Amino acid sequence: MADLKADFAKAQTEVKTLTKRPGNDDMLFLYAHYKQAADGDVKGSRPGMLDMVGRAKYDAWAKLKGVKADDAMKKYIDKVAALLKTHK
């Protein structure tokens, strides 16, 4: 567990070294899995239709409802590793 948290923290640092911005789908994936790992299931109400970015983030996170924090961390780490290979 400690290694997983360390790898998760490392991935959060490494994602900032990307030289090319990932696409919106990848960004939403990272956001949702980070939030699920850090905060658990989605909280609050869904943003209004005029807040399209907030709404997309909320929806991406809501799709992960019930996913365990460890699983979300692993998927986040794997996604960052894949992005580092293609976006450096």
C-alpha positions as CSV (number, residue, x, y, z in Angstrom):
1,M,0.0,0.0,0.0
2,A,2.8,2.4,0.9
3,D,4.5,1.7,-2.4
4,L,1.2,2.3,-4.3
5,K,0.8,5.7,-2.6
6,A,4.4,6.6,-3.4
7,D,4.0,5.6,-7.0
8,F,0.8,7.6,-7.2
9,A,2.6,10.7,-5.8
10,K,5.4,10.1,-8.3
11,A,2.9,9.9,-11.2
12,Q,1.4,13.2,-10.1
13,T,4.8,14.8,-10.3
14,E,5.7,13.1,-13.6
15,V,2.5,14.1,-15.4
16,K,3.6,17.8,-15.0
17,T,6.7,17.0,-17.1
18,L,4.7,16.2,-20.2
19,T,5.9,18.5,-23.1
20,K,2.6,18.1,-25.0
21,R,-0.9,18.5,-23.5
22,P,-2.9,15.3,-23.5
23,G,-6.3,15.3,-25.2
24,N,-9.5,16.1,-23.4
25,D,-10.4,12.4,-22.9
26,D,-7.0,11.7,-21.3
27,M,-7.3,14.8,-19.1
28,L,-10.7,13.8,-17.9
29,F,-9.5,10.2,-17.3
30,L,-6.6,11.6,-15.2
31,Y,-8.9,14.0,-13.3
32,A,-11.5,11.4,-12.5
33,H,-9.1,8.8,-11.4
34,Y,-7.2,11.3,-9.3
35,K,-10.3,12.5,-7.6
36,Q,-11.6,8.9,-7.0
37,A,-8.3,7.9,-5.5
38,A,-8.0,11.0,-3.3
39,D,-11.6,11.8,-2.4
40,G,-13.6,8.7,-3.0
41,D,-17.0,8.8,-4.7
42,V,-18.2,12.0,-6.3
43,K,-19.7,14.5,-4.0
44,G,-22.0,17.6,-4.4
45,S,-24.4,18.3,-7.2
46,R,-23.8,18.2,-10.9
47,P,-22.8,21.7,-12.3
48,G,-25.3,23.5,-14.5
49,M,-25.4,23.2,-18.2
50,L,-23.5,26.5,-18.7
51,D,-20.5,25.1,-16.8
52,M,-19.5,22.6,-19.5
53,V,-16.0,22.0,-18.1
54,G,-17.2,21.4,-14.6
55,R,-20.0,19.2,-15.8
56,A,-17.6,17.1,-17.9
57,K,-15.3,16.7,-14.9
58,Y,-18.2,15.8,-12.6
59,D,-19.6,13.2,-15.1
60,A,-16.2,11.6,-15.6
61,W,-15.7,11.3,-11.8
62,A,-19.3,10.1,-11.3
63,K,-18.7,7.2,-13.7
64,L,-16.1,5.8,-11.2
65,K,-18.6,5.6,-8.3
66,G,-17.8,2.5,-6.3
67,V,-14.2,2.1,-7.7
68,K,-11.7,1.4,-4.8
69,A,-9.0,4.1,-4.2
70,D,-6.3,1.5,-4.9
71,D,-7.8,0.6,-8.3
72,A,-8.1,4.3,-9.2
73,M,-4.5,4.9,-8.2
74,K,-3.3,2.0,-10.3
75,K,-5.2,3.2,-13.4
76,Y,-3.9,6.7,-12.9
77,I,-0.3,5.5,-12.6
78,D,-0.7,3.3,-15.8
79,K,-2.2,6.2,-17.7
80,V,0.6,8.6,-16.8
81,A,3.2,6.0,-17.8
82,A,1.5,5.6,-21.2
83,L,1.3,9.4,-21.7
84,L,5.0,9.8,-20.8
85,K,5.9,7.4,-23.6
86,T,3.8,9.3,-26.2
87,H,3.9,12.9,-25.0
88,K,7.6,13.6,-24.2
